[in-house]
Amino acid sequence: MKKRLLAALMAGAMALSLTACGGGSDANTTTDSSAQAEGATDAGTTAKIGVSMPTQSLQRWNQDGTNMKQQLETAGYQVDLQYAGDNDIPTQVSQIENMISGDCDALVIAAIDGSALTEALKGAKEKNIPVISYDRLIMNSDAVSYYATFDNYKVGTMQGEYIRDALDLDNAAGPFNIELVTGAPDDNNVNFFFGGAMDILQPYIDSGKLVVPSGQTEKAQCATANWSTEEAQKRFENIITSVGYGPDAKKLDAVLCSNDSTSYGVQNALLAAGYNKDNMPVITGQDCDKPNVKNIIAGVQSMSIFKDTRTLADATVKMVDAIIKGTAPEVNDTETYDNGTGVIPSYLCDPVFADKDNYKSILIDSGYYTEADLA
Ligand code: BGC
């Protein structure tokens, strides 16, 4: 079995099949003509996949875990799904160690701290257990075989573009006041979310069309530990007070928020300072969490990036399936994601944005939410 996995990984490294995201082939499709039974190892046993998720306190990771488990089981695999408490790094490390000692045939990991798994994954490497980095890139480990995620840079540029277009920065006189909020500094995705958004917004800051009155423009200043709503709210309350923002005071035109949990904290701070749907700044988000979509409908949040967790689970299950069956998984990016040991072949899914004008078709017609979920 392990020899076969190694062969698959080498085949994958040598013959990367570059394809577009969103292909609709069945999860059990394989290019290997001597295909095994669903989810079966070459020893004829059912392969076991360890799935490690960071927290159950955010809606998206619950959905990710549920989708992964369902789709892997449908493809015939056994699944060991573990959540690491509420973003508890030692818990995640020991859960992964147990998956390795419990002889999982492959690991799918959404890391809390991308750099905290180097030691734990040495065991996976020794036992030739392939590791797929899920959504967030695991750094500094040569045990990582593949990466399945959304186009994280595009998430950032879409947020920046939304603000640019909403304020009509290319035509309006301005200047406009903006503040910047991003996520956990130990999450590699932040580099892409914040970097992508700033690639769009920085030229307007440089020209003076956009002003950041708090002066907090560095990624480290705008970071939010653990993507915590409470931390984002506290930081924003301080900014409101120190800059003197208010519905009848200094005007705030936009807040770049890298995701929904931080965006929710910012919205709480603004609502408490007297803002309402009629005078809220443009506020971005990511994930289309239910409370945030409700706020979009209510006019409190402007937009959120929709990353359909069903699509990511589908792409990841196909990767797992290919590896277990000894074939090369599909990837569509072999340049962007270097984890410190080299570029990790990646499969990037496409994000889209949702706002009050299109959320029904994107979120309800697609079956992601029901009307009742958002009522
Ligand atoms: C994910 C986002 C999520 C954030 C907080 C990021 O790594 O890509 O979708 O909002 O973590 O959980």
Residues whose N, C-alpha, C, O or C-beta is under 5 A from the ligand:
A	BS01	BGC	L58 R136 D187 N189 W227 N259 Q286 D287
